[in-house]
Amino acid sequence: MTNEQTTRRRVVIERIEGTVIPTAFESFVRLMERIAEVEHKGTVSVFRDDNGPFVSLYKQGSNNEQINLVLNKSRGWNCSRKYKRLIFEPWHTGDVRVLVVPRGIKQAYKLSKEWKEVKPFHKTKITVLGEKKKSKRIKRFPRP
């Protein structure tokens, strides 16, 4: 269920099942629907695969000119490619947060696809609080 609405600034926005997505980014949602299941919540769209949620999308501010992507459980991960049209910013949980403008939709899709492939094998080295994880030592008990 999609319907269009016009804001005071005359910018057309999309409402997909109650989630506000700027019109310029509707194509990104359609691309992501090919590789993932989409769950639209009130303010966030969550993209899931067999290993759980891997990307969350939400609108940035009230200007409808950019969106945020949060790569779930990506703490300590660095992407392998250079994405010139994406802006990477720190996120309070240590995950990778990406600001996407309409020119960067293809790069955002490639980044999401890359994270989807890497996520099952990525083991975080940083906790949600930003501290390094302690190594777990296996205690061996002497045999009788």
Residue pairs with C-beta under 8 A, 6 or more apart in sequence:
1 16
1 17
2 14
2 15
2 16
3 14
3 15
4 12
4 13
4 14
4 15
4 23
5 12
5 13
5 15
6 12
6 13
7 13
7 64
9 64
11 22
11 23
11 63
11 64
12 23
13 20
13 21
13 22
13 23
13 64
14 20
14 21
14 22
14 23
14 26
15 21
16 26
16 29
16 40
16 45
17 40
18 40
18 42
19 40
19 41
19 42
19 43
19 44
19 45
20 43
20 59
21 29
21 45
21 57
21 59
21 67
22 59
22 64
22 65
22 67
23 64
24 64
24 65
24 102
24 105
25 67
25 100
25 102
25 105
27 105
28 57
28 67
28 100
28 105
28 108
28 109
29 38
29 45
29 57
31 105
31 109
32 38
32 47
32 55
32 57
32 109
32 112
35 47
35 49
35 112
35 113
35 116
36 47
36 48
36 49
36 54
36 55
36 116
37 47
37 48
37 49
38 45
38 46
38 47
38 48
39 45
39 46
39 47
39 48
43 58
43 59
44 56
44 57
44 58
45 56
45 57
45 58
46 53
46 55
46 56
46 57
47 53
47 54
47 55
47 56
47 57
47 112
48 54
49 116
51 119
51 120
52 72
53 72
54 71
54 72
54 112
54 115
54 116
54 119
55 69
55 70
55 71
55 72
55 112
55 115
55 116
56 69
56 70
56 72
57 67
57 68
57 69
57 70
58 67
58 68
58 70
59 67
59 68
60 66
60 67
60 68
60 99
65 101
65 102
66 99
66 100
66 101
66 102
67 99
67 100
68 97
68 98
68 99
68 100
69 97
69 98
69 100
69 108
69 111
69 112
70 91
70 95
70 96
70 97
70 98
71 77
71 95
71 96
71 97
71 98
71 111
71 112
71 115
72 95
72 119
73 95
73 119
73 122
73 124
74 95
74 96
74 115
74 119
74 122
75 93
75 94
75 95
75 124
75 125
75 126
75 127
75 128
76 94
76 124
76 125
76 126
77 96
77 115
77 118
77 122
77 124
79 96
79 111
79 114
79 115
80 114
81 110
81 111
81 114
83 104
83 107
83 110
83 111
84 107
85 101
85 103
85 104
85 107
86 98
86 99
86 100
86 104
86 107
86 108
86 111
87 98
87 99
87 100
87 101
88 96
88 97
88 98
88 99
89 97
89 98
89 99
90 97
91 97
93 128
94 126
94 127
94 128
94 130
96 115
98 108
98 111
100 108
124 133
125 132
125 133
126 132
126 133
127 133
